[in-house]
Amino acid sequence: DLHSFPTRRSSDLHIGAQLLLRESAELTEEIRYEGERRHVGELRRVPWREGRLAWKRGGVYLITGGAGGMGRAIAGEIVREVRDARVILAGRRELSAGQLRALGEGIEYRRVDVCDGPAVQGCVDEIVARYGTLDGVVHAAGVLKDGYLLRKQRADFAQVLAPKVRGAVNLDRATRGVALDLFVLCSSWAGVFGNEGQGDYALANAIWRSEERRVGKECR
């Protein structure tokens, strides 16, 4: 009960310290305070709804992390499941002519760094101008630089967070004027359970989980 603590501004640090000490005994729980409200996170099983596709015929979709396996796998599923779909993969790397041919019909590639806000905006604007619409965004970009935090340089830490966090913000801003059907953030179980040597990656995914309601789109 937070009402047992003083609420004067000069006592904020003292209150915070007492809360940390109190909650440190509950290491198995994920706890968040908003004002005087205490929230405890829990995992719930979500039933799978058979027969309902997220994609639609003739839809136009932007997938970041397009040079990686996950982005290409999602793109392949879209063009297999629905007819006349157009998928634009976006990634930092330059693809060879052979890699571009291997993408298959209905899939194209743009070299875009999601950490570059103007570049992301330009990519979204070009898609809408060319196809007249953008129906969905799947943010699957990510960087791994495994290693214990005590031995990591700040630049390495920032490089892991940037694609997940800054990339999501840039995509959110670039598509604010677009009536999307879906805006998907591909997270990782590391954001829930952690993983040895991936403290920065776990944090990046945990930020997505905590901020998805704020960053999330008002989709159709």
Protein Blocks (a to p, Z undefined) as FASTA:
>chain_A
ZZlpcfbfklmmmmmmmmmmmmmmmmmbccddehjaccddddddddddehiafbdehiac
ddehklpmklmmmmmmmmmmpghiacddddfbdcdfklmmmnoghiacddddfklmklmm
mmmmmmmmmnopafbdcdfbdcddeddfklpcfklmmmmmmmmmmmmmmmmmmmmmpccf
bdcddddfklmnopehilmmmmmmmmmmmmmmmmpccdZZ
